[in-house]
Amino acid sequence: MNDTDQTLFSEELDAAILALKDHYPDPHAVVIPALYVVQDAFGYISDEAIIHVGDLLGVPAAEILGTLTFYTMFRRERSGLFHINVCKNLSCHLTGSRDLRKHIETSLGISVGETSADGLFTLGEVECLGACTESPVIEVDGEYHFRVTPEKADEILEIYRQRAGAQRPSPGAD
């Protein structure tokens, strides 16, 4: 999928975004839930999607972009099936997040900002995941993993590999 595919929002996707307006008193409050809907549909949020969501909600695209770039859970570029964020703030840093990040990079054969060759994982690094007492912390698509060691990281990666296998259809399946 390329960025122009996101300009081809389905009627169902538009309806899902518009239905959110029924649950919030102000269209600006719908921005975050709407961005989740778009990201779930496309895997990331393009410039075209920002404009489209803004048009649907009556919210300036600049405001949507500001929200999108402020929060670490949204992706602006295509990524792997699973997005891993490694916390790098002080508590996590002091308990080994740098070594943990390096271990994950080596395990996946990628650096921060890259996607693994199998398309399963994109690695990110964020300033804080807000779980300082449980450091080091990684987050994978909204699921937090606490007190992660390199060995535990390998186990976590394997869990997501198994999930990916369950999500993929068998060859020849209709």
Number of C-alpha atoms within 10 A of each C-alpha: 8 9 16 12 12 20 15 12 17 10 9 9 15 16 12 14 22 17 13 17 18 11 11 11 9 11 17 16 15 21 24 15 13 25 22 17 18 24 19 11 13 19 21 20 24 22 14 16 24 25 18 18 23 21 12 15 21 11 18 14 19 12 13 21 17 10 15 19 12 10 10 15 16 20 17 14 12 17 20 19 18 21 21 24 26 26 27 22 19 14 19 26 16 12 18 18 26 17 13 24 23 15 17 21 16 11 14 20 12 17 16 16 14 17 22 18 12 9 12 17 22 23 23 20 20 15 13 18 20 12 17 17 11 14 25 27 29 30 19 20 13 12 9 13 18 16 18 22 18 17 10 14 19 15 13 16 19 12 12 16 16 11 12 14 11 10 9 8 10 9 6 5 5 5
